[in-house]
Amino acid sequence: MSRTLIDEKLIDYTTFLEGNTYLGVTSVQLPALEMMSDTLKGAGIAGEIDSITPGHFGPMPIIFNWRTTPTREAVQLMKPKAHLIEFRAAIQVFNKTTSEHDEVGKKITVRAFPKKLDLGKAEAATTMDGSNEMECIYLKVEEDGAVLIEIDKLNNIYVVDGFDYRAKLRNILAL
């Protein structure tokens, strides 16, 4: 992002299953990305260091929160397979040079397995607060068509800002 643009907020987004099934109104807790690490200590090191293993990530849960129980479309997320889910978002930015607002497109693509379905609570005249929890095995974040992050746990891919940090490893392992 240039120095003249200020990210302000998420204007709106849509969520699709397998590219074409609209999943309805949901708020989504996207995965936190935490690299796996091991403590490094020993002679010549003044203390301990959490040494990361680039491209190895801990669990990457994604949670869909529904106003009611999950819709007919969202119940499909419980099928025991990896689901392709896309989030298409419009981010509002402010241009300091022109003093105008603009929109930037973001697309987040995940492949995820079902872990949990919470049907919520039943209470008159309130939301039911149902949810689905899934485990991501693949994540790609794009902004205006450029790949910012791509993690594919099963194919040893770890891309940040267009550079694949696992390419040399895949070559060494003949993958």
N, CA and C atoms as a LAMMPS dump frame, in Angstrom:
ITEM: TIMESTEP
0
ITEM: NUMBER OF ATOMS
525
ITEM: BOX BOUNDS ff ff ff
-5.0000000000000000e+02 5.0000000000000000e+02
-5.0000000000000000e+02 5.0000000000000000e+02
-5.0000000000000000e+02 5.0000000000000000e+02
ITEM: ATOMS id mol type element x y z
1 1 1 N 0.851 -1.169 0
2 1 2 C 0 0 0
3 1 3 C 0.895 1.229 0
4 2 1 N 0.483 2.216 -0.735
5 2 2 C 1.296 3.426 -0.812
6 2 3 C 1.113 4.27 0.443
7 3 1 N 2.003 5.236 0.604
8 3 2 C 1.939 6.12 1.763
9 3 3 C 0.726 7.031 1.724
10 4 1 N 0.133 7.176 0.565
11 4 2 C -1.004 8.089 0.439
12 4 3 C -2.328 7.429 0.805
13 5 1 N -2.359 6.108 0.921
14 5 2 C -3.608 5.408 1.219
15 5 3 C -3.666 4.953 2.675
16 6 1 N -4.807 5.152 3.293
17 6 2 C -5.033 4.716 4.669
18 6 3 C -6.155 3.687 4.648
19 7 1 N -5.857 2.465 5.098
20 7 2 C -6.916 1.46 5.26
21 7 3 C -7.871 1.945 6.343
22 8 1 N -9.159 1.971 6.032
23 8 2 C -10.118 2.432 7.022
24 8 3 C -10.961 1.312 7.607
25 9 1 N -11.608 0.532 6.724
26 9 2 C -12.514 -0.487 7.259
27 9 3 C -12.958 -1.443 6.167
28 10 1 N -13.53 -2.537 6.618
29 10 2 C -14.191 -3.488 5.73
30 10 3 C -15.571 -2.917 5.418
31 11 1 N -15.833 -2.637 4.142
32 11 2 C -17.137 -2.101 3.76
33 11 3 C -18.171 -3.221 3.799
34 12 1 N -17.854 -4.314 3.11
35 12 2 C -18.778 -5.444 3.066
36 12 3 C -18.046 -6.638 2.462
37 13 1 N -18.64 -7.817 2.587
38 13 2 C -18.043 -9.01 2
39 13 3 C -19.116 -10.036 1.715
40 14 1 N -18.745 -10.987 0.879
41 14 2 C -19.613 -12.124 0.581
42 14 3 C -18.815 -13.395 0.825
43 15 1 N -19.544 -14.473 1.11
44 15 2 C -18.921 -15.76 1.396
45 15 3 C -19.559 -16.817 0.504
46 16 1 N -18.697 -17.549 -0.229
47 16 2 C -19.184 -18.554 -1.167
48 16 3 C -18.552 -19.906 -0.883
49 17 1 N -19.347 -20.952 -1.031
50 17 2 C -18.889 -22.339 -0.914
51 17 3 C -18.724 -22.897 -2.312
52 18 1 N -17.589 -23.503 -2.572
53 18 2 C -17.274 -24.12 -3.867
54 18 3 C -17.462 -23.143 -5.033
55 19 1 N -17.239 -21.85 -4.772
56 19 2 C -17.238 -20.853 -5.831
57 19 3 C -18.58 -20.293 -6.239
58 20 1 N -19.697 -20.95 -5.868
59 20 2 C -20.971 -20.446 -6.372
60 20 3 C -22.134 -20.503 -5.382
61 21 1 N -22.008 -21.193 -4.28
62 21 2 C -23.102 -21.273 -3.309
63 21 3 C -22.912 -20.183 -2.254
64 22 1 N -23.808 -19.211 -2.25
65 22 2 C -23.756 -18.121 -1.278
66 22 3 C -24.111 -18.675 0.097
67 23 1 N -23.236 -18.435 1.08
68 23 2 C -23.437 -19.022 2.401
69 23 3 C -24.317 -18.187 3.319
70 24 1 N -24.722 -17.015 2.923
71 24 2 C -25.638 -16.232 3.742
72 24 3 C -24.924 -15.239 4.638
73 25 1 N -25.679 -14.686 5.57
74 25 2 C -25.172 -13.649 6.467
75 25 3 C -24.424 -14.318 7.615
76 26 1 N -23.158 -14.038 7.7
77 26 2 C -22.324 -14.613 8.746
78 26 3 C -21.208 -13.646 9.094
79 27 1 N -20.763 -13.685 10.322
80 27 2 C -19.498 -13.029 10.652
81 27 3 C -18.472 -14.15 10.732
82 28 1 N -17.257 -13.854 10.363
83 28 2 C -16.235 -14.89 10.25
84 28 3 C -15.01 -14.499 11.06
85 29 1 N -14.544 -15.439 11.888
86 29 2 C -13.255 -15.264 12.544
87 29 3 C -12.235 -15.997 11.683
88 30 1 N -11.418 -15.224 10.974
89 30 2 C -10.419 -15.81 10.075
90 30 3 C -9.288 -16.438 10.886
91 31 1 N -8.521 -17.346 10.275
92 31 2 C -7.461 -18.037 11.011
93 31 3 C -6.358 -17.104 11.495
94 32 1 N -5.812 -17.414 12.653
95 32 2 C -4.582 -16.793 13.132
96 32 3 C -3.438 -17.666 12.62
97 33 1 N -2.391 -17.048 12.117
98 33 2 C -1.262 -17.8 11.558
99 33 3 C -0.115 -17.794 12.563
100 34 1 N 0.125 -18.963 13.173
101 34 2 C 1.199 -19.076 14.154
102 34 3 C 2.174 -20.158 13.694
103 35 1 N 3.407 -19.719 13.393
104 35 2 C 4.427 -20.684 12.966
105 35 3 C 4.802 -21.595 14.124
106 36 1 N 5.059 -22.841 13.786
107 36 2 C 5.537 -23.779 14.789
108 36 3 C 6.965 -23.392 15.149
109 37 1 N 7.328 -23.619 16.403
110 37 2 C 8.668 -23.255 16.857
111 37 3 C 9.164 -24.272 17.868
112 38 1 N 10.465 -24.21 18.084
113 38 2 C 11.118 -25.068 19.062
114 38 3 C 12.123 -24.202 19.799
115 39 1 N 12.31 -24.449 21.078
116 39 2 C 13.22 -23.631 21.856
117 39 3 C 14.67 -24.02 21.561
118 40 1 N 15.444 -23.012 21.214
119 40 2 C 16.873 -23.177 20.929
120 40 3 C 17.641 -22.618 22.112
121 41 1 N 18.498 -23.456 22.701
122 41 2 C 19.331 -23.003 23.813
123 41 3 C 20.598 -23.841 23.833
124 42 1 N 21.618 -23.305 24.434
125 42 2 C 22.857 -24.067 24.524
126 42 3 C 24.074 -23.169 24.597
127 43 1 N 25.235 -23.796 24.475
128 43 2 C 26.498 -23.078 24.572
129 43 3 C 26.561 -21.974 23.529
130 44 1 N 26.978 -20.791 23.968
131 44 2 C 27.131 -19.666 23.054
132 44 3 C 25.864 -18.869 22.817
133 45 1 N 24.752 -19.298 23.41
134 45 2 C 23.5 -18.57 23.257
135 45 3 C 23.097 -18.044 24.63
136 46 1 N 22.917 -16.742 24.711
137 46 2 C 22.597 -16.102 25.993
138 46 3 C 21.098 -16.176 26.253
139 47 1 N 20.643 -17.338 26.635
140 47 2 C 19.239 -17.521 26.93
141 47 3 C 18.585 -18.51 25.993
142 48 1 N 17.321 -18.269 25.708
143 48 2 C 16.549 -19.147 24.837
144 48 3 C 15.941 -18.348 23.697
145 49 1 N 15.786 -19.007 22.555
146 49 2 C 15.164 -18.407 21.377
147 49 3 C 14.112 -19.378 20.873
148 50 1 N 12.926 -18.877 20.599
149 50 2 C 11.924 -19.696 19.927
150 50 3 C 12.254 -19.698 18.449
151 51 1 N 12.831 -20.773 17.973
152 51 2 C 13.249 -20.899 16.579
153 51 3 C 12.074 -21.385 15.732
154 52 1 N 11.661 -20.549 14.77
155 52 2 C 10.53 -20.911 13.913
156 52 3 C 10.968 -21.887 12.824
157 53 1 N 10.016 -22.615 12.291
158 53 2 C 10.221 -23.458 11.117
159 53 3 C 9.349 -22.86 10.017
160 54 1 N 9.953 -22.072 9.112
161 54 2 C 9.157 -21.387 8.09
162 54 3 C 8.298 -22.361 7.285
163 55 1 N 7.033 -22.023 7.185
164 55 2 C 6.102 -22.851 6.427
165 55 3 C 5.377 -23.897 7.236
166 56 1 N 5.771 -24.103 8.491
167 56 2 C 5.076 -25.034 9.38
168 56 3 C 4.202 -24.208 10.313
169 57 1 N 2.904 -24.471 10.281
170 57 2 C 1.967 -23.693 11.076
171 57 3 C 1.179 -24.596 11.999
172 58 1 N 0.815 -24.049 13.141
173 58 2 C -0.079 -24.742 14.058
174 58 3 C -1.479 -24.78 13.466
175 59 1 N -2.452 -25.235 14.241
176 59 2 C -3.818 -25.287 13.743
177 59 3 C -4.284 -23.908 13.26
178 60 1 N -5.096 -23.901 12.203
179 60 2 C -5.611 -22.656 11.637
180 60 3 C -7.138 -22.725 11.603
181 61 1 N -7.784 -22.602 12.772
182 61 2 C -9.242 -22.697 12.784
183 61 3 C -9.907 -21.463 12.173
184 62 1 N -11.045 -21.679 11.54
185 62 2 C -11.877 -20.607 11.014
186 62 3 C -13.28 -20.846 11.562
187 63 1 N -13.917 -19.774 12.03
188 63 2 C -15.218 -19.907 12.679
189 63 3 C -16.236 -19.014 11.98
190 64 1 N -17.362 -19.622 11.614
191 64 2 C -18.488 -18.903 11.031
192 64 3 C -19.531 -18.721 12.12
193 65 1 N -19.941 -17.498 12.366
194 65 2 C -20.966 -17.207 13.366
195 65 3 C -22.243 -16.795 12.647
196 66 1 N -23.326 -17.494 12.959
197 66 2 C -24.615 -17.274 12.301
198 66 3 C -25.584 -16.597 13.262
199 67 1 N -26.487 -15.813 12.728
200 67 2 C -27.509 -15.156 13.549
201 67 3 C -28.537 -16.164 14.045
202 68 1 N -28.787 -17.18 13.256
203 68 2 C -29.71 -18.25 13.658
204 68 3 C -28.916 -19.549 13.599
205 69 1 N -29.615 -20.677 13.503
206 69 2 C -28.89 -21.915 13.24
207 69 3 C -28.375 -21.828 11.809
208 70 1 N -27.349 -22.576 11.447
209 70 2 C -26.824 -22.489 10.088
210 70 3 C -27.898 -22.755 9.028
211 71 1 N -27.789 -22.035 7.928
212 71 2 C -28.724 -22.177 6.814
213 71 3 C -28.539 -23.524 6.129
214 72 1 N -29.47 -23.85 5.246
215 72 2 C -29.371 -25.09 4.462
216 72 3 C -28.026 -25.141 3.727
217 73 1 N -27.607 -24.007 3.177
218 73 2 C -26.322 -23.955 2.461
219 73 3 C -25.153 -24.17 3.421
220 74 1 N -25.211 -23.525 4.577
221 74 2 C -24.117 -23.624 5.542
222 74 3 C -23.997 -25.015 6.154
223 75 1 N -25.092 -25.751 6.25
224 75 2 C -25.042 -27.112 6.788
225 75 3 C -24.153 -27.993 5.91
226 76 1 N -24.014 -27.64 4.639
227 76 2 C -23.123 -28.39 3.747
228 76 3 C -21.688 -28.403 4.263
229 77 1 N -21.335 -27.411 5.084
230 77 2 C -19.986 -27.347 5.641
231 77 3 C -19.672 -28.525 6.561
232 78 1 N -20.685 -29.271 6.98
233 78 2 C -20.467 -30.424 7.849
234 78 3 C -20.159 -31.705 7.075
235 79 1 N -20.243 -31.67 5.754
236 79 2 C -19.865 -32.857 4.979
237 79 3 C -18.389 -33.137 5.25
238 80 1 N -18.031 -34.402 5.53
239 80 2 C -16.653 -34.726 5.937
240 80 3 C -15.684 -34.729 4.76
241 81 1 N -15.366 -33.54 4.296
242 81 2 C -14.415 -33.363 3.199
243 81 3 C -13.839 -31.959 3.298
244 82 1 N -12.809 -31.689 2.506
245 82 2 C -12.237 -30.345 2.455
246 82 3 C -13.112 -29.477 1.564
247 83 1 N -13.582 -28.37 2.115
248 83 2 C -14.465 -27.458 1.397
249 83 3 C -13.674 -26.249 0.903
250 84 1 N -13.952 -25.811 -0.312
251 84 2 C -13.371 -24.584 -0.859
252 84 3 C -14.315 -23.434 -0.518
253 85 1 N -13.802 -22.457 0.231
254 85 2 C -14.611 -21.322 0.671
255 85 3 C -13.893 -20.042 0.26
256 86 1 N -14.658 -19.106 -0.336
257 86 2 C -14.086 -17.829 -0.771
258 86 3 C -14.788 -16.677 -0.074
259 87 1 N -13.974 -15.726 0.37
260 87 2 C -14.474 -14.477 0.929
261 87 3 C -14.038 -13.376 -0.028
262 88 1 N -14.988 -12.618 -0.513
263 88 2 C -14.683 -11.476 -1.375
264 88 3 C -15.055 -10.231 -0.594
265 89 1 N -14.065 -9.366 -0.381
266 89 2 C -14.263 -8.209 0.484
267 89 3 C -13.894 -6.916 -0.227
268 90 1 N -14.582 -5.851 0.174
269 90 2 C -14.251 -4.502 -0.273
270 90 3 C -13.744 -3.738 0.943
271 91 1 N -12.507 -3.259 0.853
272 91 2 C -11.886 -2.494 1.924
273 91 3 C -11.949 -1.012 1.555
274 92 1 N -12.418 -0.193 2.473
275 92 2 C -12.454 1.253 2.228
276 92 3 C -11.102 1.845 2.578
277 93 1 N -10.539 2.602 1.639
278 93 2 C -9.277 3.303 1.871
279 93 3 C -9.502 4.796 1.642
280 94 1 N -8.696 5.595 2.298
281 94 2 C -8.747 7.04 2.123
282 94 3 C -7.444 7.479 1.494
283 95 1 N -7.539 8.243 0.413
284 95 2 C -6.366 8.758 -0.291
285 95 3 C -6.063 10.152 0.25
286 96 1 N -4.916 10.296 0.942
287 96 2 C -4.537 11.574 1.55
288 96 3 C -4.252 12.641 0.495
289 97 1 N -3.8 12.233 -0.676
290 97 2 C -3.466 13.193 -1.722
291 97 3 C -4.712 13.802 -2.361
292 98 1 N -5.695 12.962 -2.661
293 98 2 C -6.904 13.447 -3.335
294 98 3 C -8.037 13.758 -2.36
295 99 1 N -7.868 13.372 -1.092
296 99 2 C -8.91 13.531 -0.062
297 99 3 C -10.204 12.832 -0.459
298 100 1 N -10.072 11.669 -1.079
299 100 2 C -11.229 10.89 -1.499
300 100 3 C -11.122 9.453 -0.998
301 101 1 N -12.3 8.832 -0.864
302 101 2 C -12.357 7.417 -0.509
303 101 3 C -12.306 6.568 -1.771
304 102 1 N -11.809 5.356 -1.602
305 102 2 C -11.783 4.392 -2.702
306 102 3 C -11.977 3.007 -2.094
307 103 1 N -12.158 2.012 -2.955
308 103 2 C -12.294 0.634 -2.501
309 103 3 C -11.157 -0.203 -3.056
310 104 1 N -10.676 -1.122 -2.233
311 104 2 C -9.66 -2.083 -2.63
312 104 3 C -10.269 -3.474 -2.451
313 105 1 N -10.126 -4.322 -3.467
314 105 2 C -10.668 -5.667 -3.379
315 105 3 C -9.719 -6.629 -2.694
316 106 1 N -10.25 -7.439 -1.793
317 106 2 C -9.493 -8.527 -1.162
318 106 3 C -10.27 -9.806 -1.36
319 107 1 N -9.523 -10.876 -1.585
320 107 2 C -10.128 -12.193 -1.725
321 107 3 C -9.342 -13.141 -0.832
322 108 1 N -10.061 -13.87 0.013
323 108 2 C -9.439 -14.873 0.882
324 108 3 C -10.056 -16.205 0.52
325 109 1 N -9.199 -17.149 0.156
326 109 2 C -9.632 -18.485 -0.237
327 109 3 C -9.093 -19.478 0.768
328 110 1 N -9.963 -20.364 1.255
329 110 2 C -9.523 -21.411 2.182
330 110 3 C -10.052 -22.76 1.725
331 111 1 N -9.336 -23.803 2.091
332 111 2 C -9.838 -25.177 2.046
333 111 3 C -9.83 -25.618 3.497
334 112 1 N -10.986 -26.13 3.94
335 112 2 C -11.108 -26.442 5.365
336 112 3 C -12.007 -27.645 5.589
337 113 1 N -11.666 -28.391 6.649
338 113 2 C -12.453 -29.549 7.081
339 113 3 C -13.375 -29.144 8.229
340 114 1 N -14.559 -29.751 8.327
341 114 2 C -15.442 -29.444 9.454
342 114 3 C -14.888 -30.011 10.757
343 115 1 N -15.063 -29.244 11.834
344 115 2 C -14.682 -29.699 13.164
345 115 3 C -15.856 -29.695 14.125
346 116 1 N -16.712 -28.656 14.015
347 116 2 C -17.746 -28.488 15.033
348 116 3 C -18.916 -27.699 14.449
349 117 1 N -20.11 -28.088 14.82
350 117 2 C -21.325 -27.349 14.498
351 117 3 C -22.043 -27.06 15.811
352 118 1 N -22.197 -25.787 16.126
353 118 2 C -22.918 -25.367 17.325
354 118 3 C -24.251 -24.795 16.857
355 119 1 N -25.35 -25.436 17.22
356 119 2 C -26.665 -25.002 16.768
357 119 3 C -27.16 -23.756 17.496
358 120 1 N -26.461 -23.295 18.51
359 120 2 C -26.82 -22.06 19.197
360 120 3 C -27.804 -22.278 20.321
361 121 1 N -28.505 -21.198 20.645
362 121 2 C -29.456 -21.246 21.754
363 121 3 C -30.834 -20.846 21.249
364 122 1 N -31.861 -21.264 21.951
365 122 2 C -33.228 -20.902 21.599
366 122 3 C -33.794 -20.011 22.693
367 123 1 N -34.066 -18.769 22.312
368 123 2 C -34.66 -17.796 23.22
369 123 3 C -35.48 -16.847 22.358
370 124 1 N -36.687 -16.589 22.733
371 124 2 C -37.592 -15.772 21.915
372 124 3 C -37.025 -14.382 21.644
373 125 1 N -37.195 -13.928 20.409
374 125 2 C -36.868 -12.565 19.964
375 125 3 C -35.387 -12.209 20.091
376 126 1 N -34.504 -13.205 19.987
377 126 2 C -33.056 -12.94 20.007
378 126 3 C -32.38 -13.779 18.929
379 127 1 N -31.135 -13.458 18.678
380 127 2 C -30.367 -14.277 17.74
381 127 3 C -30.077 -15.62 18.388
382 128 1 N -29.872 -16.637 17.566
383 128 2 C -29.597 -17.98 18.082
384 128 3 C -28.101 -18.228 18.235
385 129 1 N -27.292 -17.469 17.497
386 129 2 C -25.836 -17.536 17.604
387 129 3 C -25.261 -18.926 17.345
388 130 1 N -25.681 -19.546 16.255
389 130 2 C -25.09 -20.809 15.836
390 130 3 C -23.711 -20.566 15.229
391 131 1 N -22.924 -21.615 15.077
392 131 2 C -21.589 -21.453 14.486
393 131 3 C -21.08 -22.764 13.899
394 132 1 N -20.175 -22.625 12.955
395 132 2 C -19.396 -23.741 12.412
396 132 3 C -17.933 -23.442 12.702
397 133 1 N -17.193 -24.451 13.151
398 133 2 C -15.744 -24.319 13.281
399 133 3 C -15.108 -25.307 12.325
400 134 1 N -14.09 -24.83 11.581
401 134 2 C -13.418 -25.667 10.586
402 134 3 C -11.91 -25.51 10.738
403 135 1 N -11.173 -26.493 10.228
404 135 2 C -9.711 -26.46 10.255
405 135 3 C -9.186 -26.219 8.843
406 136 1 N -8.471 -25.114 8.67
407 136 2 C -7.913 -24.76 7.358
408 136 3 C -6.654 -25.566 7.066
409 137 1 N -6.601 -26.096 5.848
410 137 2 C -5.38 -26.746 5.377
411 137 3 C -4.759 -25.933 4.246
412 138 1 N -5.523 -24.948 3.75
413 138 2 C -5.052 -24.086 2.665
414 138 3 C -5.616 -22.69 2.888
415 139 1 N -4.777 -21.682 2.661
416 139 2 C -5.199 -20.296 2.799
417 139 3 C -4.471 -19.453 1.762
418 140 1 N -5.216 -18.605 1.068
419 140 2 C -4.601 -17.64 0.151
420 140 3 C -5.283 -16.301 0.33
421 141 1 N -4.477 -15.245 0.509
422 141 2 C -4.974 -13.885 0.646
423 141 3 C -4.474 -13.082 -0.542
424 142 1 N -5.42 -12.492 -1.281
425 142 2 C -5.076 -11.685 -2.449
426 142 3 C -5.637 -10.279 -2.288
427 143 1 N -4.903 -9.305 -2.813
428 143 2 C -5.371 -7.926 -2.836
429 143 3 C -5.237 -7.403 -4.248
430 144 1 N -6.357 -7.002 -4.825
431 144 2 C -6.396 -6.538 -6.215
432 144 3 C -5.643 -7.49 -7.146
433 145 1 N -5.802 -8.802 -6.917
434 145 2 C -5.223 -9.818 -7.786
435 145 3 C -3.812 -10.272 -7.423
436 146 1 N -3.111 -9.552 -6.544
437 146 2 C -1.746 -9.933 -6.145
438 146 3 C -1.815 -10.858 -4.923
439 147 1 N -1.025 -11.943 -4.941
440 147 2 C -0.995 -12.884 -3.814
441 147 3 C -0.136 -12.296 -2.699
442 148 1 N -0.765 -12.086 -1.531
443 148 2 C -0.037 -11.585 -0.37
444 148 3 C 0.499 -12.729 0.473
445 149 1 N -0.362 -13.724 0.731
446 149 2 C 0.018 -14.897 1.522
447 149 3 C -0.65 -16.119 0.905
448 150 1 N 0.106 -17.219 0.828
449 150 2 C -0.477 -18.503 0.43
450 150 3 C 0.18 -19.586 1.26
451 151 1 N -0.644 -20.355 1.941
452 151 2 C -0.172 -21.475 2.762
453 151 3 C -0.935 -22.709 2.321
454 152 1 N -0.205 -23.708 1.886
455 152 2 C -0.799 -24.987 1.509
456 152 3 C -0.056 -26.053 2.3
457 153 1 N -0.64 -26.48 3.41
458 153 2 C 0.033 -27.413 4.314
459 153 3 C 0.338 -28.752 3.652
460 154 1 N -0.541 -29.238 2.801
461 154 2 C -0.353 -30.566 2.215
462 154 3 C 0.572 -30.576 1.006
463 155 1 N 0.807 -29.423 0.402
464 155 2 C 1.692 -29.352 -0.762
465 155 3 C 2.955 -28.551 -0.506
466 156 1 N 3.251 -28.291 0.774
467 156 2 C 4.479 -27.61 1.175
468 156 3 C 4.682 -26.28 0.465
469 157 1 N 3.64 -25.452 0.448
470 157 2 C 3.741 -24.134 -0.165
471 157 3 C 3.574 -23.08 0.911
472 158 1 N 4.498 -22.111 0.917
473 158 2 C 4.43 -20.981 1.831
474 158 3 C 4.931 -19.752 1.083
475 159 1 N 3.98 -18.951 0.604
476 159 2 C 4.293 -17.771 -0.199
477 159 3 C 3.941 -16.527 0.601
478 160 1 N 4.875 -15.584 0.644
479 160 2 C 4.635 -14.276 1.237
480 160 3 C 5.075 -13.231 0.227
481 161 1 N 4.138 -12.367 -0.154
482 161 2 C 4.409 -11.278 -1.089
483 161 3 C 5.079 -11.777 -2.37
484 162 1 N 4.59 -12.908 -2.879
485 162 2 C 5.067 -13.432 -4.154
486 162 3 C 6.28 -14.351 -4.072
487 163 1 N 6.916 -14.496 -2.895
488 163 2 C 8.093 -15.364 -2.771
489 163 3 C 7.713 -16.65 -2.048
490 164 1 N 8.051 -17.802 -2.646
491 164 2 C 7.738 -19.108 -2.079
492 164 3 C 8.906 -19.589 -1.226
493 165 1 N 8.738 -19.542 0.088
494 165 2 C 9.794 -19.922 1.029
495 165 3 C 9.98 -21.429 1.152
496 166 1 N 9.146 -22.216 0.51
497 166 2 C 9.282 -23.678 0.564
498 166 3 C 9.733 -24.267 -0.772
499 167 1 N 9.954 -23.449 -1.783
500 167 2 C 10.327 -23.955 -3.113
501 167 3 C 11.637 -24.749 -3.062
502 168 1 N 12.645 -24.235 -2.389
503 168 2 C 13.937 -24.939 -2.303
504 168 3 C 13.776 -26.27 -1.564
505 169 1 N 12.983 -26.255 -0.481
506 169 2 C 12.743 -27.486 0.275
507 169 3 C 12.042 -28.541 -0.594
508 170 1 N 11.03 -28.113 -1.352
509 170 2 C 10.328 -29.062 -2.229
510 170 3 C 11.302 -29.656 -3.237
511 171 1 N 12.235 -28.858 -3.729
512 171 2 C 13.232 -29.351 -4.668
513 171 3 C 14.17 -30.376 -3.994
514 172 1 N 14.626 -30.065 -2.792
515 172 2 C 15.496 -30.968 -2.049
516 172 3 C 14.809 -32.295 -1.777
517 173 1 N 13.515 -32.256 -1.447
518 173 2 C 12.76 -33.461 -1.106
519 173 3 C 12.127 -34.14 -2.329
520 174 1 N 12.366 -33.572 -3.505
521 174 2 C 11.794 -34.097 -4.753
522 174 3 C 10.274 -34.184 -4.685
523 175 1 N 9.673 -33.123 -4.17
524 175 2 C 8.209 -33.066 -4.062
525 175 3 C 7.617 -32.308 -5.236
